[in-house]
């Protein structure tokens, strides 16, 4: 039975609405996909600039300057290599010293307590415990050890305290693959608090 003009018009309107909805969804999803870093060393998380700093085209002062950032500015950290991290804001992008970045919930600032040295590549190791004050089940890693997904080793969302050895430090993140909220742990913590309390899913020891 052939469709009436009214029925045909309704079908065409419905098709147009579905096409428009699909197009809107595509534009909404595109920016999210665009910011995902490429390569095995890529990860993106929030960071803060502790002091006014210069940005460079590569990980070192021998590269060309690409801009500057002010202290207290919130930035996105795309990746880190050695003692340098690539960051970006809405207007500038470049590399800056890891010592000038904070991965906490707020910027360090000049008068917000001591700024710990971040040790890398030393002889010690970082140990992670399921209980407070370094108790319970544990696993350790020396500099260079990477746990991209702690669920694969039975330790997802189970870390309550972290013990840092000589000359090493670690980056710990809420999500696997070093995504979401991350912090640098440079000194032992008898109790991991805040957003990372029993919520760590990936670890990299330096």
QUIFEN-V28508 format. One record per backbone hydrogen bond with DSSP energy under -0.5 kcal/mol. NH is the residue of the N-H (numbers start at 1). CO is the residue of the C=O. Records with the same first field share a line. If there is no record, write none. Layout:
# QUIFEN-V28508
NH = CO + CO
This chain:
# QUIFEN-V28508
8 = 4
9 = 5
10 = 6
11 = 7
12 = 8
13 = 9
14 = 10
15 = 11
16 = 12
17 = 13
18 = 14
19 = 15
20 = 16
21 = 17
22 = 18
23 = 19
24 = 20
25 = 21
26 = 22
27 = 23
28 = 24
29 = 25
30 = 26
31 = 27
32 = 28
33 = 29
34 = 30
35 = 31
36 = 33
42 = 39
43 = 78
45 = 77
47 = 75
48 = 102
49 = 73
50 = 48 + 100
53 = 69
55 = 67
56 = 95
57 = 64
60 = 58
63 = 60
66 = 55
67 = 55
69 = 53
72 = 49
73 = 70
75 = 47
76 = 88
77 = 45 + 75
78 = 76 + 86
79 = 86
81 = 84
84 = 81
85 = 96
86 = 79
87 = 85 + 94
88 = 76
89 = 92
94 = 87
95 = 56
96 = 85
98 = 83
100 = 97
101 = 98
102 = 48
112 = 109
116 = 114
119 = 117
121 = 206
122 = 167
124 = 166
126 = 141
127 = 163
128 = 139
129 = 161
130 = 137
131 = 135
133 = 190
134 = 131
135 = 131
139 = 128
141 = 126
143 = 124
144 = 205
145 = 142
147 = 203
148 = 146
150 = 201
152 = 149
153 = 150
154 = 151
155 = 150
156 = 150
157 = 200
158 = 155
160 = 129
161 = 129
162 = 189
163 = 127
164 = 162
165 = 125 + 163
168 = 165
170 = 185
171 = 204
172 = 183
173 = 202
174 = 181
175 = 179
177 = 148
178 = 175
179 = 175
183 = 172
185 = 170 + 183
186 = 184
189 = 162
192 = 160
196 = 193
197 = 194
198 = 159
199 = 196
201 = 173
202 = 173
203 = 147
204 = 171
205 = 145
206 = 169
